[in-house]
Amino acid sequence: MREDVIGRSRVIDTPELEAYYAQLGRFEAGALWTVANDIEPWFPRPASVPVIWRYRDLRPLVRQAPALVKPEDAGRRVVMLVNPKRREISAAVGLLYTGLQVMNAGECASAHKHAASALRFIMEGSGAFTVVDGERMTLGARDFVLTPVGTWHEHGVDESGTQCIWQDGLDIPLVNALDANFFTVHPNLQQPVTQPIDSSYAAYSRGFLQPAFLRQNWKKPYSPLLKYPWEPTYEALCAASRCHEGSPYDGILMEYVNPITGGAVMPTIGASMQLLPPGLRTRAHRHTGSFVYQVAKGRGCAVIDGCRYDFEEKDIFALPSWSIHEFHNASDTDDLCLFSFNDLPVMRALALYQEQAYAENGGHQPITASA
Ligand code: 1HN
């Protein structure tokens, strides 16, 4: 792409140059000025587009999967959510993957580990559990759980439970882009449970109290707390919203953190829950970083680059990096809560985080279309 600007590539191709490019091509070489403006954009131009996946469309299809494939054949029985512009790398947005996993009562998927970091956000059903490095955790609706890089993990649903559906989030496209992925199936297919149920939650669930008998021993690059249940999360958001207005762009947003460092839960993935009180409309802004949202509670809409996406509980939507966005709580009586995960730990570690307020129209952007 030629740009007639000093400092940018503005070469006009001629037959002589075309012949020269062909000569370079013979030796796996090329002229930088033919691509320079594309590979050095003035600002981020994500390949991903905004997408909304509505739960009412997908739920019947997800529930159909158990009749079609067994978990032991599929490895993981998941309907993945794919960005139409990122199909070749199975990304939902940017370098993040997401999907909906379904498991019937009494089913269990084999244990494995991989270099990718993973998380789950429980959507429906009862009796779900995850085992991570010997710790078994019981999971209920809207609980958030980590299966960090290199941990043995498996999931299942108790015999006495009901069909469960949860959202998986992983950094697979990132780890693959870095050519750093490994995958190992557990030699016994199931790992032994070596610790009391929910033991990390028992030790670390109150951020202002640190277990002195454990913290010196924790050297791993992710949170020692693996489960972040919904009830205390919502309580904390409600308590904060009674005293604070929150961010003009994100309302009452709380980050799930590693209680030892106060930083992101895993080295490559951060996660948050935010509350937008009844009727709130946030101001528009943009920042680097890709986000996957799930509507944990309530209904409303997001406006992303001028396009409006109406959403209900359990809908999932993708926010590409540097897209101007704002949120509205459509209800005058009920809270709106948005769960999200993101690649901000990567952006921050690489010094690539940038943020900008949208200045026109009192901070709200014009809505040009809806999806
Ligand atoms: C994985 O390990 C799980 O553990 C789910 O449930 C989805 C998608 C790609 C690679 C690994 C799981 C996954 C995955």
Residues whose N, C-alpha, C, O or C-beta is under 5 A from the ligand:
A	BS01	1HN	R76 D168
